[in-house]
Amino acid sequence: MELDVVKVIILIFFGFVGSFINATVGGGGLITLPALLSVGLPPSSAIATNKLAASMGNFTSSLTFLKAGKIDLKLIGPILPIVFIFSMIGAWTVHLMDPALLRPLIIIMLIVVLIYTVIKKNWGQLEERKAFNWKRGLLFYTSIALLGFYDGFFGPGTGSFIMFVFLFAGFDFLQAAGNARLLNFISNIAALIMFLILGEVVFAYGLIMGISMIAGAMIGTKVALNKGAAFVRVLFIVMTVVLIIKNIYDYFIA
């Protein structure tokens, strides 16, 4: 596929905007994936190429959050290999069934996330972590592993869902965002490897968008750290609403 000036501008602009949003609350794929489709990539190649670009953006934001002390490596370190494996399985499973079958469930889950976040007004403003017993630990790690599979299999809203799991475990919004970015990076890399094996990645498009996503991630992460948890909460709610509307539109209208 040939690149022209218009396509390059689309990839750079929407890559930057998507990564800025993704660095704070997730959901950036809602912006970058349609952009890749708009420049002529077929759906399978668009999803695969988006993983390449998103990996570059998530790596950048993960480093920034890590330097700021907003990632708990002791907690999430043991599950990183599991997320990696589950995401690869998810990416492989795409070739066996239609991921759109999950859309009704995703809509319901997003609505639950939105309602809970809106009702709990002070939720995520301060850290309220409690020690994990075996039940809480099992629920936490199982949820993260399944979201790794979901990211490889389908993807939209993965970052927001991972943040919700961390918020539910008592993290504040900034800590939830930081941990979610690293886990999202690992799941992106795993899915990317599978898509590389399947020959679906278009490097020219992915690298151009990826470079702009690095810039978007750097600025988005710094804005989140400077503005604090209250700002991230508002943006989280806005992006969850957008994700709900987009999924409802795709399921019932498109």
C-alpha positions in Angstrom: 0.0 0.0 0.0 1.3 3.4 -1.0 1.7 6.3 1.5 0.8 9.9 0.5 0.9 13.1 2.4 -2.8 13.0 3.5 -2.3 9.5 4.9 0.8 10.5 6.8 -1.0 13.5 8.3 -3.9 11.3 9.4 -1.6 8.7 11.0 0.4 11.3 12.8 -2.6 13.4 14.0 -4.8 10.6 15.2 -1.9 8.6 16.6 -0.9 11.6 18.8 -4.5 12.2 20.0 -5.2 8.5 20.6 -2.0 8.1 22.5 -2.6 11.2 24.6 -5.9 9.8 25.7 -4.6 6.3 26.1 -1.7 7.4 28.3 -4.2 8.7 30.9 -7.3 6.5 30.9 -7.1 4.0 28.0 -9.5 3.9 25.1 -7.0 5.3 22.6 -7.7 2.5 20.2 -11.1 4.0 19.7 -9.3 6.8 17.8 -6.3 5.0 16.2 -8.0 1.9 14.9 -10.6 3.9 12.8 -7.7 6.1 11.5 -5.9 3.0 10.2 -9.0 1.7 8.6 -9.6 5.1 7.0 -6.2 5.0 5.2 -7.2 1.8 3.5 -6.0 -1.1 5.7 -8.3 -4.1 5.9 -9.6 -4.8 9.5 -7.1 -7.6 10.3 -4.1 -5.6 9.2 -5.5 -2.5 10.9 -5.8 -4.3 14.3 -2.3 -5.8 13.9 -0.7 -2.5 12.8 -2.5 -0.7 15.7 -0.7 -3.1 18.1 2.7 -2.1 16.8 1.9 1.6 17.2 0.2 1.2 20.5 3.1 -0.8 21.9 5.4 2.2 21.2 3.0 4.6 22.9 2.3 2.3 25.9 6.1 1.7 26.4 6.7 5.4 26.6 3.9 6.1 29.1 4.9 3.1 31.2 8.4 4.4 31.6 7.1 7.9 32.6 4.7 6.4 35.2 7.4 4.1 36.4 9.8 7.0 37.0 7.1 8.8 38.9 6.6 5.8 41.2 3.1 5.0 40.0 3.7 1.4 39.0 3.7 -1.4 41.6 6.1 -3.9 40.1 6.0 -6.1 43.2 2.3 -6.6 42.7 2.0 -6.9 39.0 5.4 -8.5 38.2 4.2 -12.1 38.8 1.3 -11.7 36.4 3.1 -10.1 33.5 4.1 -13.5 31.9 0.5 -14.7 32.3 -0.9 -11.6 30.6 1.6 -12.1 27.8 0.5 -15.7 27.2 -3.2 -14.9 27.5 -2.9 -12.1 25.0 -1.1 -14.3 22.5 -3.8 -16.9 22.8 -6.4 -14.1 22.3 -4.7 -12.9 19.2 -4.6 -16.4 17.8 -8.3 -17.0 18.7 -9.3 -14.1 16.5 -8.8 -16.4 13.5 -11.3 -19.0 15.0 -14.3 -16.8 15.8 -15.8 -13.4 15.3 -14.7 -11.0 18.1 -17.9 -9.0 17.4 -19.8 -11.7 19.3 -18.4 -10.2 22.5 -19.8 -6.7 21.9 -23.1 -7.1 23.9 -21.1 -8.2 26.9 -18.6 -5.4 26.5 -21.5 -2.8 26.4 -22.9 -4.2 29.6 -19.5 -4.2 31.3 -18.8 -0.6 30.3 -22.2 0.6 31.6 -21.5 -1.1 35.0 -18.0 0.6 35.1 -19.6 4.0 34.3 -22.4 3.7 36.8 -20.1 2.5 39.6 -17.5 5.3 38.9 -20.1 8.1 38.8 -21.9 6.9 42.0 -18.7 6.5 44.0 -17.7 10.2 43.7 -14.6 10.0 45.9 -13.5 6.6 44.5 -9.9 6.6 43.3 -9.1 10.0 44.7 -7.0 8.5 47.5 -5.3 5.2 47.9 -7.4 2.8 49.9 -5.6 -0.5 49.3 -6.2 -3.5 51.5 -4.1 -6.6 51.8 -5.2 -9.4 49.5 -6.6 -12.5 51.0 -6.7 -15.5 48.7 -10.2 -14.7 47.4 -9.4 -11.0 46.6 -6.0 -12.0 45.1 -7.6 -14.8 42.9 -10.3 -12.4 41.7 -7.7 -9.6 40.9 -5.2 -11.8 39.1 -7.9 -13.7 37.2 -9.5 -10.5 36.0 -6.2 -9.1 34.8 -5.3 -12.4 32.9 -8.7 -12.5 31.2 -8.3 -8.8 30.1 -5.0 -9.8 28.6 -6.8 -12.4 26.5 -9.5 -9.8 25.6 -6.8 -7.3 24.5 -5.3 -9.8 22.1 -8.7 -11.0 20.9 -10.6 -7.8 20.5 -9.2 -4.8 22.4 -11.5 -1.8 22.7 -11.6 -0.5 26.2 -8.9 -2.8 27.6 -7.0 0.0 29.3 -10.2 1.3 30.9 -11.2 -2.2 32.1 -7.7 -2.8 33.6 -7.9 0.6 35.4 -11.3 -0.4 36.8 -9.8 -3.6 38.3 -7.1 -1.6 40.0 -9.5 1.1 41.3 -11.7 -1.7 42.7 -8.6 -3.0 44.5 -8.1 0.3 46.2 -5.6 2.2 44.0 -6.1 5.8 43.2 -6.6 6.9 39.6 -3.0 7.8 38.9 -1.7 4.4 40.3 -4.4 2.6 38.4 -3.4 4.4 35.2 0.3 3.6 35.6 -0.2 -0.1 36.3 -2.7 -0.4 33.5 -0.3 1.1 31.0 2.4 -1.4 31.8 0.0 -4.4 31.6 -1.5 -3.0 28.4 2.1 -2.7 27.0 2.8 -6.4 27.7 -0.5 -7.5 26.2 0.1 -5.3 23.1 3.6 -6.9 22.6 2.3 -10.4 23.0 -0.5 -9.8 20.4 1.9 -8.0 18.1 4.2 -11.1 18.1 1.3 -13.3 17.1 0.3 -10.9 14.4 3.9 -10.7 13.1 3.9 -14.5 12.9 0.6 -14.3 10.9 2.1 -11.6 8.6 -0.6 -9.0 9.3 1.5 -6.0 10.4 2.0 -3.1 7.9 5.3 -1.6 9.2 5.3 1.7 7.3 1.9 2.7 8.7 2.6 1.3 12.2 5.9 3.0 12.6 4.7 6.4 11.4 1.7 6.3 13.8 3.9 4.8 16.5 6.4 7.7 16.5 3.5 10.2 16.9 2.1 8.0 19.7 5.4 8.2 21.6 5.0 12.0 21.6 1.3 11.8 22.6 2.2 9.3 25.4 4.9 11.6 26.8 2.7 14.6 26.9 -0.5 12.8 28.1 1.3 11.1 30.9 2.9 14.3 32.1 -0.5 16.1 32.0 -2.1 13.3 34.0 0.7 13.4 36.6 0.5 17.2 36.9 -3.4 17.4 36.9 -3.8 14.6 39.4 -6.4 11.9 40.1 -9.4 14.2 39.9 -8.6 15.2 36.3 -8.0 11.5 35.4 -11.3 10.5 36.9 -13.2 13.0 34.8 -11.4 11.9 31.6 -12.0 8.2 32.6 -15.8 8.9 32.8 -15.8 10.8 29.5 -13.9 8.0 27.6 -16.1 5.3 29.1 -19.2 7.1 27.8 -17.6 7.4 24.4 -16.8 3.7 24.4 -20.3 2.8 25.3 -21.8 5.0 22.5 -19.3 3.6 20.0 -20.0 0.0 20.8 -23.8 0.5 20.8 -23.5 2.2 17.4 -21.3 -0.6 16.0 -23.6 -3.3 17.3 -27.1 -1.9 16.5 -26.5 0.5 13.6 -23.3 -0.1 11.7 
